Amino acid sequence: MTNPPNQLGDLAKTAFDTYLKSASTAFESVERLIALNLNTARSTLEDGSGFVRALLAAKSPNEILDLQSSFAQPLAQKSLAYYRSGYEIVAQSLEECLKPYEAQFAEANKLAIIAIEKAAQSVPGGGEVAVAAMRSAIAAANSTYESVTKATRQAVEITEANAAATADATIKAIETSAAATHKKSA
């Protein structure tokens, strides 16, 4: 078994490697978000230009209403797809950044427990209180970490569910509005 200074050095090296991996993941996610934004901007410009051309070529108010209806639903669907894609990129990035830290935390926790158990065996009389306090501190840290991790994941799940429900409601509202507009123009 390695001695404690080597364990701490190994732990520090692992922490640094984890940081580098997380930073790399964050940069990759930013690149994906930039690409998503550029592609969306390009597509929006193209769609908007086509819509304006079609409006300029319209011969009647009914044709304009039909164009608006036919443009609104795909625009809403593309907007929702954009937000879903952005949310997915951010959620994946968060998950990828957290995974290595979870493993690292578990390893650090294991090493701390081993060190405390070794210390408990060699503590002179009366030192049991200090060992018990250290065990209690580790248990509290573990509990806090688990609570924060669980709350973070629940918040992501709730946000995802709310975004999906909002997206579905928006699409239905646009479809209903488009159908009503189309009926009026017919």
C-alpha positions as CSV (number, residue, x, y, z in Angstrom):
1,M,0.0,0.0,0.0
2,T,1.2,3.5,-0.8
3,N,2.0,5.9,2.0
4,P,-0.3,8.9,2.7
5,P,1.7,11.5,0.9
6,N,1.7,9.4,-2.3
7,Q,-2.1,8.9,-1.9
8,L,-2.6,12.6,-1.5
9,G,-0.4,13.3,-4.5
10,D,-2.3,10.7,-6.5
11,L,-5.6,12.3,-5.4
12,A,-4.4,15.8,-6.4
13,K,-3.3,14.5,-9.8
14,T,-6.7,12.8,-10.3
15,A,-8.4,16.0,-9.3
16,F,-6.4,18.0,-11.8
17,D,-7.1,15.4,-14.6
18,T,-10.8,15.6,-13.7
19,Y,-10.7,19.4,-13.9
20,L,-9.0,19.2,-17.3
21,K,-11.6,16.7,-18.6
22,S,-14.5,18.9,-17.3
23,A,-13.0,22.0,-18.9
24,S,-12.6,20.2,-22.2
25,T,-16.2,19.0,-22.0
26,A,-17.3,22.5,-21.3
27,F,-15.4,23.9,-24.3
28,E,-16.9,21.2,-26.5
29,S,-20.4,22.1,-25.3
30,V,-19.8,25.7,-26.0
31,E,-18.6,24.8,-29.5
32,R,-21.8,22.7,-30.0
33,L,-24.0,25.6,-28.8
34,I,-22.2,28.1,-31.1
35,A,-22.7,25.7,-34.1
36,L,-26.4,25.3,-33.1
37,N,-26.8,29.1,-32.9
38,L,-25.1,29.7,-36.2
39,N,-27.1,27.0,-38.0
40,T,-30.3,28.3,-36.5
41,A,-29.5,31.9,-37.5
42,R,-28.8,30.8,-41.1
43,S,-31.9,28.7,-41.3
44,T,-34.0,31.5,-39.8
45,L,-32.6,34.0,-42.3
46,E,-33.4,31.7,-45.2
47,D,-36.9,30.9,-44.0
48,G,-37.7,34.5,-43.2
49,S,-36.4,35.6,-46.7
50,G,-38.6,33.0,-48.3
51,F,-41.6,34.0,-46.3
52,V,-41.1,37.7,-47.2
53,R,-40.8,36.8,-50.9
54,A,-44.0,34.8,-50.7
55,L,-45.8,37.6,-48.9
56,L,-44.7,40.1,-51.6
57,A,-46.0,37.8,-54.3
58,A,-49.3,37.3,-52.6
59,K,-52.3,38.4,-54.6
60,S,-55.1,38.5,-52.0
61,P,-55.6,38.8,-48.2
62,N,-56.6,35.2,-48.0
63,E,-53.4,34.2,-49.6
64,I,-51.5,36.3,-47.0
65,L,-53.5,34.6,-44.2
66,D,-52.7,31.2,-45.6
67,L,-49.0,32.1,-45.9
68,Q,-49.0,33.2,-42.3
69,S,-50.6,30.0,-41.1
70,S,-48.3,27.9,-43.2
71,F,-45.2,29.8,-41.8
72,A,-46.2,29.9,-38.2
73,Q,-46.3,26.2,-37.4
74,P,-43.0,25.2,-39.0
75,L,-41.4,28.3,-37.3
76,A,-42.7,27.2,-33.9
77,Q,-41.6,23.7,-34.4
78,K,-38.1,24.8,-35.5
79,S,-37.9,27.2,-32.5
80,L,-38.9,24.4,-30.1
81,A,-36.3,22.0,-31.8
82,Y,-33.7,24.7,-31.2
83,Y,-34.5,25.1,-27.5
84,R,-34.6,21.3,-27.1
85,S,-31.3,20.9,-28.8
86,G,-29.8,23.7,-26.6
87,Y,-31.2,22.2,-23.5
88,E,-29.9,18.7,-24.5
89,I,-26.4,20.1,-25.1
90,V,-26.4,21.8,-21.7
91,A,-27.8,18.8,-19.8
92,Q,-25.4,16.4,-21.5
93,S,-22.5,18.7,-20.7
94,L,-23.6,19.0,-17.0
95,E,-23.8,15.2,-16.7
96,E,-20.5,14.6,-18.4
97,C,-18.8,17.2,-16.2
98,L,-20.3,15.7,-13.0
99,K,-19.5,12.0,-13.6
100,P,-15.8,12.2,-13.0
101,Y,-16.2,14.3,-9.9
102,E,-18.6,11.7,-8.5
103,A,-16.0,9.0,-9.0
104,Q,-13.3,11.2,-7.5
105,F,-15.5,12.1,-4.5
106,A,-16.1,8.4,-3.9
107,E,-12.4,7.6,-4.0
108,A,-11.5,10.5,-1.7
109,N,-14.2,9.4,0.7
110,K,-12.8,5.8,0.7
111,L,-9.3,7.1,1.4
112,A,-10.5,9.4,4.2
113,I,-12.4,6.5,5.8
114,I,-9.2,4.3,5.6
115,A,-7.1,7.0,7.1
116,I,-9.6,7.6,10.0
117,E,-9.7,3.8,10.7
118,K,-5.9,3.7,10.8
119,A,-5.9,6.7,13.1
120,A,-8.5,5.1,15.3
121,Q,-6.3,2.1,15.9
122,S,-3.3,4.2,17.0
123,V,-5.1,6.9,18.9
124,P,-4.1,7.1,22.6
125,G,-6.7,7.1,25.3
126,G,-9.3,9.9,25.0
127,G,-8.7,10.3,21.2
128,E,-11.9,8.4,20.4
129,V,-13.8,11.7,20.6
130,A,-11.7,13.2,17.8
131,V,-12.1,10.1,15.7
132,A,-15.8,10.1,16.2
133,A,-15.9,13.7,15.2
134,M,-14.0,13.0,12.0
135,R,-16.4,10.1,11.2
136,S,-19.3,12.4,11.8
137,A,-17.9,15.1,9.6
138,I,-17.3,12.6,6.7
139,A,-20.9,11.3,7.1
140,A,-22.3,14.8,7.1
141,A,-20.2,15.7,4.0
142,N,-21.4,12.5,2.2
143,S,-25.0,13.3,3.1
144,T,-24.7,16.9,1.9
145,Y,-23.1,15.8,-1.3
146,E,-25.8,13.1,-2.0
147,S,-28.5,15.7,-1.3
148,V,-27.1,18.3,-3.6
149,T,-26.5,15.7,-6.4
150,K,-30.0,14.4,-6.0
151,A,-31.5,17.9,-6.0
152,T,-29.5,18.9,-9.1
153,R,-30.7,15.9,-11.0
154,Q,-34.3,16.4,-9.9
155,A,-34.1,20.1,-11.0
156,V,-32.8,19.0,-14.4
157,E,-35.6,16.4,-14.8
158,I,-38.3,18.9,-13.7
159,T,-36.9,21.5,-16.1
160,E,-36.9,18.9,-18.9
161,A,-40.5,17.9,-18.2
162,N,-41.7,21.5,-18.1
163,A,-39.9,22.3,-21.3
164,A,-41.5,19.3,-23.1
165,A,-44.9,20.2,-21.7
166,T,-44.6,23.8,-22.8
167,A,-43.3,22.8,-26.2
168,D,-46.3,20.5,-26.7
169,A,-48.8,23.1,-25.6
170,T,-47.2,25.7,-27.8
171,I,-47.4,23.5,-30.9
172,K,-51.0,22.6,-30.1
173,A,-51.9,26.3,-29.7
174,I,-50.3,27.2,-33.0
175,E,-52.0,24.3,-34.8
176,T,-55.3,25.4,-33.4
177,S,-54.7,29.0,-34.3
178,A,-53.6,28.1,-37.8
179,A,-56.7,25.9,-38.3
180,A,-59.0,28.7,-37.1
181,T,-57.3,31.2,-39.3
182,H,-57.5,28.9,-42.3
183,K,-61.3,28.3,-41.6
184,K,-61.9,32.0,-41.5
185,S,-60.1,32.6,-44.8
186,A,-62.0,29.8,-46.6
